[in-house]
Each structure stands twice: as structure tokens, then as C-alpha cells.
């Protein structure tokens, strides 16, 4: 489909076989809880966007996000090398989203963030998503993620869904995991071998709940027998009528039911349990580190913890056959937001 918002200003809800080309949010007939139209600055500033890309392998984890909340934008990225326990993170805030650019096309357009000499770019065109990071001499990344759909002789099958958010809003998200990519990563003077790494992409936007939370998990992994497996799981967000939960086995998307996360907020670096109600996912997650941030600025607040580590347990495909997961790297997240 071309646009998410129809000619009557109504949002199209549900799961999409093919994602909308354009999230034309400006055409949405946004109303408050008493049915009064919301226009102008309030409508413009109420729309949120973010994109997260993860690059993971047995001995390398990189996470990077650009977040545009209009009142402020944020970019964070981090690198972790399990064999050395070397961890480095970077984070920048820009009032009124200065030096920040985002696109309203999940599979097209340019995202950009700049702070000083540090630049982060995500460019998407013709089935390729290019990530470029230039963080001085310490970190340089230039990789291209393969997102060619079947129409371009590829296997790209993202999970795209739009759900109601609160009484008046909605949230759209497109998720994909276990994606092949090519390119170069230079980290602290060393070239990182990329042939055994996989990528995941989270592209999300919408008129989200004023206060919201979510738990989230993502895996991208190649097993010892060469099977590519990945999943995206979430609870607390995008759960009205539909979910954003999906499993990919050798690029084939399997829609999953509800997700459950069991962990202790006081001790997020201890073991998590991550399951799906349909029995496809039954894993424990052992954290090795975290990227966390707390912001309480009155009308905007965030309590964010993204944990990186290793998954153990079983994943079952359509045929019920179990795939053993034994120390595959990935992410879990616990996030409260007021925006």
C-alpha cells in the first residue's frame, strides 16, 4: 500500500504483508479524548519516531538509535566485545531536534544525526539500508544491510504492524532480524570481521500513549548447522488487537502470539526469562552489560535500560522441531517513557 493514512484521515490498522511506502502522519485526523481536532503545533510535536539497528555476533555487539521526539532528539550507540569485556557508549541530546533528520518511509529515505564531529547516518534505498558511523578515530562503521524483497530476488520479510495507542493515537512499527550485511567496522584501531555478524532493524513511529512502557527482546543468530534464526518480542506496547512478535527462520517470518518477560527491575543484570505464549520461544537471557539512562524533565521522562547478553534455551519452528540456542548474543530492554 502507498500510504498508512487513507483519504478520510483514518489510520489503517493491522498486520501488513507489505509495509506502507509512506507513513503520511500529517494527514491523520488526530482528535483529543473529547473528539476535538488537534492541529498545528500540538499535532506536529505529538508525533514520535525512532530507529534502532543492532549488529551482533559471538564476539561483537553494536547498538545504535536515533530518536526524534520533536521537543528533543537523542542518539545513542554502544559497542561491546565479550572476549575482552570492552564496552564503550556514546549519547547525545539535541533540543528541538537540531541537526537531526528522519524519514517517513520505513524502507526509504535518510536519517541523520550530528553532534560536533560525530555523525550517524542511515540511508535506505532499493532494498538496501546503509549505516554509517563516524565517531572520530575510535569508531567508524560503513555497512549495508540486505533488505531486498522477493520482487528483487531477495528474501526480506519484515514484520509490519499498526495498532491503536490509547484512545486517539496509534503506533506503527516495522521489525526485522537475522539480516545479512556487508561492509567495514573499525573499532579502536582494529578491523572487525563482519562475515559472521547479523543485523536487526527496528523502525517505529506514531502518536503514542502519553505514558507508555515496554519490554523487548531481539535475537539474530546463525546456529552451528548454518540455520539463521532471529526474533522480535515485545510486551506492553503494540498489543491492541495485534502484536509485533515474530520469529524468522532462514528468512521466513513466523508470526508469534503474546510475549512474557520475567525479570527483577531492581536487578536487571540477573537472569531474564523470555517466552511466547504459543510455545515457539522458551529462553533464558544472561546479561553481560547494559546501556541505561534516566531523564526526568517534567513533561518528558524516560527510564531506559537496554541489556545485552546471551540467550539459552529452545526455539521451535512451524514443524515443532526445536532449535537449540546456546549462548547467542542479543538484546533485552525495559523502558518507561513519558512523551
C-alpha positions in Angstrom: 0.0 0.0 0.0 1.1 3.6 -0.7 0.0 5.4 2.5 -0.8 4.4 6.1 -3.5 7.2 6.4 -6.4 7.0 4.0 -8.3 9.8 2.2 -10.6 10.2 5.1 -7.7 10.8 7.6 -8.1 7.4 9.2 -5.2 5.1 10.0 -5.0 1.6 8.6 -4.6 -0.9 11.4 -3.4 -4.4 11.3 -0.6 -6.6 10.0 0.8 -5.8 6.6 2.0 -8.3 4.0 4.0 -5.4 2.5 4.7 -2.3 4.7 3.2 1.0 3.6 5.5 3.0 1.5 4.8 6.3 3.3 3.7 7.0 6.9 1.8 10.1 6.0 1.0 11.1 9.6 0.3 14.7 8.7 -2.9 13.5 7.0 -4.2 11.8 10.1 -7.4 13.2 11.7 -6.0 13.5 15.2 -8.5 14.3 17.9 -8.4 14.6 21.6 -10.3 12.4 24.0 -13.4 14.7 23.7 -13.4 14.5 19.8 -11.9 17.9 19.3 -9.5 18.1 16.3 -5.8 18.5 17.2 -3.9 20.6 14.7 -0.9 22.9 14.4 2.0 22.7 16.7 0.3 20.2 19.1 -0.2 17.8 16.2 3.3 18.3 14.9 5.0 17.9 18.2 3.0 14.8 19.2 4.4 12.6 16.6 7.4 10.5 17.7 9.9 8.4 15.6 12.9 6.2 16.3 15.1 3.7 14.5 17.4 1.2 16.1 19.9 -1.0 14.4 21.8 -3.9 16.1 24.8 -5.7 14.8 25.6 -8.9 16.7 27.9 -11.9 16.6 29.6 -14.2 19.0 32.3 -11.6 19.9 30.8 -8.3 18.9 27.7 -6.3 19.8 26.8 -2.8 18.4 23.6 -1.0 19.1 22.7 2.4 17.6 19.5 4.5 17.7 18.2 7.8 16.5 15.1 9.1 18.4 13.1 12.2 17.3 10.6 13.5 19.9 10.4 16.9 18.2 11.0 18.7 21.5 14.3 16.9 21.8 16.2 14.3 19.8 18.6 11.7 21.1 21.2 9.5 19.6 22.9 6.7 21.4 25.3 4.0 20.4 27.4 1.5 22.1 29.9 -1.3 21.3 30.7 -4.3 23.5 33.3 -7.1 22.8 32.5 -10.1 25.1 36.0 -11.6 24.9 37.7 -8.6 26.4 34.6 -7.1 28.2 35.5 -3.9 26.5 32.4 -1.6 26.5 32.1 2.0 25.3 28.9 4.1 24.9 28.1 7.4 23.4 25.0 9.6 23.8 23.9 13.0 22.7 20.8 15.2 23.1 19.7 18.0 20.8 16.9 20.4 21.8 14.2 20.8 19.3 15.8 18.0 17.2 18.6 20.3 15.9 21.0 18.6 13.5 18.5 15.7 13.2 16.8 14.3 10.2 14.3 11.5 9.9 12.2 10.0 7.1 8.5 9.0 6.9 9.3 5.9 4.8 10.2 2.7 6.6 12.1 1.4 3.5 13.3 4.6 2.0 14.8 8.0 2.9 17.6 9.3 5.0 18.1 9.5 8.8 20.9 11.7 10.1 22.2 12.9 13.5 25.2 15.1 14.1 26.9 16.3 17.3 30.2 18.1 16.9 32.3 16.0 14.5 30.3 12.8 15.3 27.9 11.8 12.6 25.3 9.0 12.4 23.6 8.2 9.0 21.0 5.6 8.0 20.2 5.7 4.3 17.6 3.3 2.8 17.0 2.8 -1.0 16.3 -0.1 -3.4 16.4 -2.8 -0.8 19.5 -1.7 1.0 19.9 0.0 4.4 23.2 1.7 4.8 24.5 2.5 8.3 27.4 5.0 8.5 29.0 5.9 11.9 31.9 8.3 12.2 32.9 8.8 15.8 36.4 10.2 15.4 39.3 7.7 15.4 37.6 5.3 17.8 34.7 4.0 15.8 34.0 4.0 12.0 31.2 1.9 10.5 30.1 1.7 6.9 27.8 -1.3 6.4 25.0 -2.1 4.0 22.1 -4.4 5.2 20.5 -6.6 2.6 16.7 -5.9 2.6 15.9 -7.0 -1.0 12.3 -8.4 -1.1 11.2 -11.3 -3.3 10.4 -8.9 -6.1 14.1 -8.1 -6.2 15.1 -11.7 -5.9 15.7 -11.4 -2.2 14.2 -12.9 1.0 13.3 -9.8 3.0 10.2 -10.3 5.1 9.8 -7.6 7.7 7.1 -7.7 10.4 5.0 -4.5 9.9 2.0 -3.7 12.1 -0.1 -0.7 13.2 -2.0 -0.8 16.5 -4.2 1.7 18.4 -2.3 3.5 21.1 -4.6 4.9 23.8 -8.0 6.4 22.8 -6.8 8.6 20.0 -3.4 7.5 18.8 -1.7 4.7 17.0 1.8 3.2 16.7 3.4 1.7 13.6 6.4 -0.5 13.7 8.5 -2.5 11.3 10.8 -5.1 12.7 13.3 -7.4 11.1 16.1 -9.7 12.4 18.9 -12.0 11.3 19.7 -9.9 8.2 22.9 -10.3 6.2 25.1 -7.3 5.7 28.4 -6.4 4.3 30.9 -3.6 4.9 33.6 -2.4 7.3 33.7 -1.8 11.0 36.8 -0.2 12.6 36.8 -0.2 16.4 39.6 1.2 18.4 42.2 0.7 15.7 41.1 -2.9 14.8 39.1 -4.1 11.8 36.1 -6.2 13.0 35.3 -9.3 10.9 31.7 -8.9 9.7 31.1 -12.2 7.8 29.7 -13.9 10.9 27.6 -10.9 12.1 23.9 -10.3 11.5 21.8 -7.2 11.7 18.4 -6.3 13.2 16.3 -3.2 12.4 13.5 -1.6 14.5 11.7 1.3 12.7 8.9 2.8 14.8 6.7 5.9 14.9 3.3 7.2 15.8 1.0 9.2 18.1 1.9 7.1 21.1 0.5 7.0 24.5 1.4 9.9 26.7 2.9 7.5 29.2 3.9 4.1 28.0 6.3 1.2 28.7 7.6 -1.9 27.0 9.7 -4.9 27.5 11.5 -6.0 24.3 13.9 -8.7 23.1 15.7 -9.3 19.9 17.9 -12.1 18.6 19.9 -12.5 15.3 21.9 -15.7 15.2 23.4 -18.4 13.0 23.4 -21.9 14.6 26.2 -24.4 14.2 24.4 -26.1 11.3 24.0 -22.8 9.4 20.4 -22.1 10.3 19.6 -18.4 10.5 17.2 -17.6 13.3 16.0 -14.4 14.8 13.1 -12.9 16.7 11.4 -9.7 17.9 9.3 -9.9 21.0 7.6 -7.1 22.9 5.1 -6.7 25.8 3.4 -3.5 26.9 3.3 -1.8 23.5 1.6 -2.7 20.2 -0.7 -5.2 21.8 -4.2 -3.8 20.9 -5.7 -6.4 18.5 -2.3 -7.3 17.1 1.3 -7.8 18.2 4.7 -7.1 16.9 6.0 -10.5 17.8 7.7 -12.5 15.1 10.2 -15.3 14.5 12.5 -15.7 11.4 14.0 -19.0 10.5 16.1 -18.8 7.3 14.4 -15.5 6.4 10.9 -17.0 6.7 8.6 -15.0 9.0 6.5 -16.9 11.5 4.0 -14.7 13.4 4.1 -15.3 17.2 1.5 -14.7 19.9 1.9 -12.9 23.2 5.3 -12.5 24.8 6.2 -12.8 28.5 9.3 -11.3 30.3 10.2 -12.3 33.8 13.0 -10.3 35.5 13.7 -8.2 38.5 13.7 -4.4 38.0 16.0 -4.0 40.9 18.5 -6.4 39.4 18.2 -6.2 35.7 21.7 -7.7 35.2 20.4 -11.0 36.6 18.7 -13.8 34.6 15.7 -12.9 32.5 13.1 -15.4 31.3 11.7 -14.7 27.8 8.8 -16.8 26.4 6.0 -16.7 23.9 2.5 -18.0 24.8 2.4 -20.2 21.7 5.5 -22.2 22.8 7.8 -21.1 20.0 10.1 -19.2 22.3 11.4 -20.6 25.7 14.6 -18.9 26.6 16.6 -17.6 29.5 18.8 -14.5 29.0 22.0 -13.9 30.8 23.0 -10.2 30.7 26.6 -9.2 30.3 26.1 -5.4 30.4 23.7 -2.6 29.9 23.1 0.8 28.4 20.9 2.8 30.7 19.6 6.4 31.1 17.2 8.2 33.3 15.7 11.5 32.2 13.1 13.4 34.3 12.4 16.7 32.6 8.8 17.2 33.7 6.8 16.9 30.6 9.3 14.4 29.1 10.7 11.5 31.1 12.5 8.2 30.3 13.7 5.3 32.4 15.6 3.2 29.8 17.6 0.1 30.2 18.8 -1.9 27.3 20.6 -5.1 28.3 22.9 -7.0 26.1 24.0 -10.6 26.7 23.3 -14.2 25.7 20.2 -16.4 25.2 19.9 -20.1 26.1 17.1 -22.5 25.5 14.9 -23.6 22.6 13.1 -22.0 19.7 10.5 -24.1 17.8 9.7 -23.6 14.1 6.4 -24.3 12.3 7.1 -28.0 12.3 7.6 -28.1 16.1 11.3 -29.0 15.7 13.4 -27.5 18.4 16.4 -25.3 17.6 18.9 -25.2 20.5 20.1 -21.7 21.4 23.3 -21.9 23.4 24.8 -18.5 24.1 23.6 -16.5 21.2 24.1 -12.7 21.6 21.2 -10.4 21.7 19.2 -7.7 23.4 16.5 -7.2 26.1 15.0 -3.9 27.1 12.9 -2.4 29.9 11.6 1.1 29.1 9.2 3.6 30.6 8.6 6.8 28.6 6.5 9.9 29.0 6.4 12.0 25.8 
